[in-house]
Amino acid sequence: MRLVEFNQASEQEAISFLKHCVQIPSWSTQIAAQRPYSSVEALIEAAKQQTATWKWEDIKAALDKHPRIGEKQAQAELSEIEQSFSEREQSSITADEETQLALLKGNITYEKKYGHIFLIKAFGLSSEDVLQALKYRLVNDPEIEKRIVHNQLAEIALLRLSQELTA
């Protein structure tokens, strides 16, 4: 979507566009309410500032709708756009059995420990990078991990927004 189209879209259309980036309704609503934006950079900056307002409950709800890392089939509840984002972001995650098994085991261990999926901005990362990060993060205190997840989800949302918005 072009910036001019985003600025001129109805509030519902703008919110719908933004929710494909992250499933946090307050984020979409606040960004849409601040239109018009003078530049893509101004919009990205406003979106970044909004990520700081996220509460853990919002993040957890978004995680519940997010596919696990390594899952090539995104969850059925995701829109076509969100499925496309997920596939693109995880494109460098290999599909060999050994890697898939290691990611599955790591995801299960992580979910049992923290109560939510393992989330990482996978864009540009190899399978080895993701597995190493997963192992490293399994030793984190739950509060530290919540902050990391918040940051990772924000990075994913901003990446998606920047990929879909043009001047």
C-alpha positions as CSV (number, residue, x, y, z in Angstrom):
1,M,0.0,0.0,0.0
2,R,1.2,3.5,-0.8
3,L,1.4,6.1,2.0
4,V,-1.1,8.3,0.3
5,E,-3.6,5.4,0.2
6,F,-3.0,4.6,3.8
7,N,-3.6,8.2,4.8
8,Q,-6.8,8.4,2.8
9,A,-8.2,4.9,3.7
10,S,-11.1,4.6,6.0
11,E,-10.2,4.0,9.6
12,Q,-11.4,0.3,9.3
13,E,-9.3,-0.2,6.2
14,A,-6.2,1.3,7.9
15,I,-6.7,-0.9,11.0
16,S,-7.2,-4.0,8.8
17,F,-4.0,-3.2,6.9
18,L,-2.1,-2.8,10.2
19,K,-3.4,-5.9,11.9
20,H,-1.6,-8.0,9.3
21,C,1.6,-6.7,10.8
22,V,0.8,-7.8,14.3
23,Q,-2.4,-8.9,16.0
24,I,-2.5,-6.2,18.7
25,P,-5.6,-4.1,18.2
26,S,-4.5,-1.1,20.3
27,W,-1.4,-0.8,18.1
28,S,-3.4,-0.7,14.9
29,T,-6.1,1.6,16.3
30,Q,-3.6,4.2,17.7
31,I,-1.5,4.3,14.5
32,A,-4.6,4.7,12.3
33,A,-5.9,7.5,14.6
34,Q,-2.7,9.5,14.1
35,R,-3.1,9.8,10.3
36,P,-2.1,11.5,8.1
37,Y,1.6,10.8,8.1
38,S,4.0,13.1,6.2
39,S,6.3,10.2,5.3
40,V,6.8,6.5,5.5
41,E,9.6,7.2,8.1
42,A,7.2,9.2,10.2
43,L,4.7,6.3,10.1
44,I,7.4,3.8,11.0
45,E,8.5,6.0,13.9
46,A,5.0,6.3,15.2
47,A,4.5,2.5,14.9
48,K,7.8,2.0,16.8
49,Q,6.7,4.3,19.6
50,Q,3.4,2.5,19.9
51,T,5.2,-0.9,20.4
52,A,6.5,0.5,23.7
53,T,2.9,0.7,25.0
54,W,2.2,-3.0,24.6
55,K,1.2,-4.9,27.7
56,W,2.2,-8.5,28.2
57,E,-1.5,-9.6,27.8
58,D,-1.5,-8.0,24.3
59,I,1.7,-9.7,23.4
60,K,0.5,-13.1,24.7
61,A,-2.7,-12.8,22.7
62,A,-0.7,-12.0,19.6
63,L,1.6,-14.9,20.2
64,D,-1.4,-17.2,20.5
65,K,-2.2,-16.4,16.8
66,H,1.4,-16.6,15.6
67,P,2.9,-19.7,13.9
68,R,5.7,-21.5,15.6
69,I,9.1,-21.0,14.2
70,G,9.8,-23.7,11.7
71,E,6.2,-24.4,11.0
72,K,5.9,-24.0,7.2
73,Q,2.1,-24.2,7.4
74,A,1.0,-21.1,9.1
75,Q,-2.1,-21.4,11.3
76,A,-5.4,-21.4,9.6
77,E,-6.5,-18.3,11.5
78,L,-3.9,-16.2,9.8
79,S,-4.9,-14.1,6.8
80,E,-3.3,-14.8,3.5
81,I,-1.1,-11.7,3.9
82,E,0.1,-13.0,7.4
83,Q,0.8,-16.4,6.0
84,S,2.8,-14.8,3.2
85,F,4.8,-12.8,5.8
86,S,5.5,-15.9,7.8
87,E,6.6,-17.9,4.8
88,R,8.9,-15.1,3.7
89,E,10.4,-14.5,7.1
90,Q,11.1,-18.2,7.6
91,S,12.4,-18.8,4.1
92,S,15.9,-19.6,5.2
93,I,14.8,-22.1,7.8
94,T,15.5,-25.5,6.3
95,A,13.0,-28.2,6.1
96,D,15.3,-31.2,6.6
97,E,14.0,-33.7,9.2
98,E,16.9,-33.2,11.7
99,T,16.3,-29.5,11.8
100,Q,12.5,-29.8,12.0
101,L,12.8,-32.3,14.9
102,A,15.3,-30.0,16.8
103,L,13.0,-27.0,16.3
104,L,10.0,-29.1,17.4
105,K,11.7,-30.3,20.5
106,G,13.0,-26.9,21.3
107,N,9.6,-25.3,20.8
108,I,8.0,-27.8,23.1
109,T,10.6,-27.3,25.8
110,Y,10.3,-23.5,25.5
111,E,6.5,-23.6,25.6
112,K,6.5,-25.7,28.7
113,K,8.9,-23.4,30.4
114,Y,7.4,-20.0,29.4
115,G,3.8,-20.8,28.5
116,H,3.9,-19.3,25.0
117,I,5.6,-20.0,21.7
118,F,9.2,-19.2,21.0
119,L,9.3,-16.0,18.9
120,I,12.3,-14.7,17.0
121,K,12.5,-12.3,14.0
122,A,13.7,-15.1,11.6
123,F,14.1,-12.9,8.6
124,G,17.6,-13.5,7.3
125,L,18.5,-16.1,9.9
126,S,19.6,-19.6,9.2
127,S,18.2,-22.7,10.9
128,E,21.4,-22.9,12.9
129,D,21.0,-19.2,14.0
130,V,17.5,-19.9,15.2
131,L,18.4,-23.1,17.0
132,Q,21.3,-21.4,18.7
133,A,19.0,-18.5,19.8
134,L,16.4,-21.0,21.1
135,K,18.9,-22.9,23.2
136,Y,20.4,-19.6,24.6
137,R,17.0,-18.2,25.4
138,L,15.9,-21.4,27.3
139,V,18.2,-20.3,30.2
140,N,16.5,-16.9,30.5
141,D,14.5,-15.8,33.5
142,P,10.8,-15.5,32.5
143,E,10.8,-11.7,32.9
144,I,13.9,-11.3,30.8
145,E,12.3,-13.6,28.2
146,K,9.1,-11.5,28.1
147,R,11.2,-8.4,27.3
148,I,13.0,-10.2,24.5
149,V,9.7,-11.5,23.1
150,H,8.3,-8.0,23.2
151,N,11.3,-6.7,21.3
152,Q,11.2,-9.5,18.8
153,L,7.5,-9.0,18.1
154,A,8.0,-5.3,17.7
155,E,10.8,-5.9,15.2
156,I,8.6,-8.3,13.2
157,A,5.7,-5.9,13.1
158,L,7.9,-3.0,12.0
159,L,9.6,-5.2,9.4
160,R,6.2,-6.2,8.0
161,L,5.0,-2.6,8.0
162,S,8.1,-1.4,6.2
163,Q,7.8,-4.1,3.6
164,E,4.2,-3.4,2.8
165,L,4.2,0.4,2.8
166,T,5.7,2.5,0.0
167,A,6.1,6.2,-0.4
